[in-house]
Amino acid sequence: MTTDATHAARAAGLSPAALRQQMEAGHAPRVLDVRTPGEFRTVHIPGSYNVPLDTLREHRGELLAHLDEDVVLVCRSGARAAQAEQALAEAGLPNLRVLDGGMTAWEAAGAPVNRGEARWDLERQVRLVAGSIVLVSGVTGIFVPGAHLVGTAIGAGLTFAALSNTCAMGMLLSKLPYNRGPRTDIRAVVAALRDRP
């Protein structure tokens, strides 16, 4: 099998229905949720482990020793989980899958979740901030020539975010205390992975 073919096999997605079936049959893979702690506390798959993307990248060596079976990576829609898959694959971890559609698809399928305090997800926060900046710069542009160009820059940034499947504004917003919640204790995550039956 070529390297590209190996990566393609490793990067295969897993549908919410297939994951739910595995969990109900008692053959659940390890589910790593790579969203921020705040997002995880709001809603997550029962039995999943919260390892935010930045933490996963920084501590993937520590995690590898305890991820010797199938691993499913989860985020809101699949983009951050795909980045996590790439980071773990580069470190040599086989048997990685990304949950198709992320938590959005999991919830839409009516699959079980653990819920905490409700909060806005990052995508909604990005829409609020970007829309507010465009609105304010448009109104300000009536009185201050050239102010409307701020809105044009935001539009260009959102276009780039869509084309590159990254979002600088989302990454910045994820650093806010509201989104971060308590910092993930990687030692506690590793201990939970090690002690899982």
C-alpha angles and dihedrals in degrees: 000000000000123000091252091049091048091051091047091052091046093048094054114131128236121220120232089242092054093048092047090050091051091049093049091048091054094248098107117162119221107277116210115192108204097189124111118282089250092056091045092052090052095056135341144158111272111257095018123134121229111228108157114220095251091049091047092053092047096046104029091121091059091046096049094070090059100041101073096135136053113315127197117198120210136188133149098287107352105269098101091039089056089053090050090049090054093049093050093042090053088052089055104258113148127197097050123156133176119220105245109243093001122228090336091064093038092056093041088056090057092243119160119274139178110232130203134167111338117244137160116273120235095257091057091047090052090051091050095048096042093045092048092050092049092047095048094044090048093051092042089050088067089066103024116049113231096017089113088069089076087065090048090054091050090050090051090050092051091048090052090047091055094046095046096036089232130106122206092187091052091049090051093047091049088063093061115107089240090063101034100057113179113347114260111255103222091195090058091048092049091048091050091049091048094047096046110119 
